[in-house]
Amino acid sequence: MTDKEIQEVVFSVLKSRVPEAEFQGADVRSDIDFDGESIIRVTARYERRPAERREALIGAIHDLRDALIAKGEERFVFLTNQVASERQSEPDLD
């Protein structure tokens, strides 16, 4: 699959997976892991972490992998979640 095709699957899965998190978008790119294997890196952006199902964002990797395998894509997916409401607004002071 192309990165664009993968991105379409990623957007569809993540937008419907945890609607209360307010999915904002994702960056999807092909990459090579430390063993030299081709992988998919996904950085998903959300407005907030859901209060009741906090693990839902982490568990999204399984839904992503299942949806991609169903389309014939077998590369491993590395998922990073960025939550806007959890961003640090000021640097730490030592």
Order of alpha helices (4+ residues) and beta strands (2+ residues): alpha-beta-beta-alpha-beta
